[in-house]
Amino acid sequence: MDVPMAGSAMRRLVCTAVLLGLAALTGCDGLQARKAVQEGNFEYKEGRFEEAKVLFEQALVLEPGLEIATHNLGLTCAKLIVVGEDTPENTAMADCATKNIQAYIDRHPKENKLRDKMTSIWLNNKQYDKALQYWLEQFKVVPQDEGAQAQKREISLRVGGIYNKDKKWREAIEWFNKAAELAQDGAGKVNSYQAIGNVAWATMRDRDKNYGAERIEAADLGISALEKAAVEDPKKPDIRALVAALYNFRALAQGSAWAASIERATAQDHDRRRRVLSEEAKKAQAIAPAATDAAPATSSGPAKSGG
């Protein structure tokens, strides 16, 4: 004969059964989510990205926040972007890709390759504001540790590059100057100053959009930066070549023939200096192998094969 349970014991048993049932349902959804991810991975490898996207989305419905589904959905949406097309569908795919990639990066902040991919998607789809918003925020939150200065410099270079892509040359120069200030060695400063020279050159090359004072302003900023680069590396021919190019462009902005002739003469002077530096570099390269060939043999005898 069955003995009836006391009321409190019965209630505990019912509650336990309900909890176990809920856990079972959750576990079932988790298994189904992972199965959808596996199927999505197969479709992705076969190049059927539309089908893969649907499966990864199903996985996230079954288990919101599932990291592998978030990661893979971002990459799948990126595959569905048609670079260069300005359509609502393309914008939607770009948003899907960057949203999910960023969600994954938020949990795995050292995923630098994914961060680069996300930035490339924004730039390829001319979503410069989104790229700038992200990287300007990253600049603010760099942890104050021994690597902070180098990290801030890398972000400054990236921000400058984004502004340059967006044809905002003054802002680009501002951030490349910031990168030069943050550089911890001469090579880093030269790299940043040359970036400013390249921005100025690209700006002045656009004859339809830059005239007169604006062209001269860009030239002056570029030449000033390149002269700083020359202080750090006085023997680099590329610096003089770029200075010469900027003076030639600057000549086009002058309103009088005599002023333009002065600019061209200055450009020729820098080009002569560039040729001298190039010849010196070639001679140095020719001497280096000869010195290596003439080096005396060591007294340790021939190397033994096989260790």
Buried (B, 14 or more C-beta within 10 A) or exposed (E): EEEEEEEEEEEEEEEEEEEEEEEEEEEEBBEBBBBBBEBBBEBBEEEBBEBBBBBBBBBBEBBEEBEBBBBBBBBBBBBBBEEEEEEEEBBEBBBBBBBBBBBBBEEEEEBEEBBEBBBBBBBBBBBBEBBBEBBEEBBEEBEEEEEEBBBBBBBBBBBBBBBBBBEBBEBBBBBBBBBBEBBEEEEBBBBBBBBBBBBBBBBBEEEEEBEEEBBBBBBEBBBBBBEBBBEBBEEBBBBBBBBBBBBBBBBBBBEEEEEBEBBBEBBEBBBEBBEEBBEEEEEEEEEEEEEEEEEEEEEEEEEEEEE
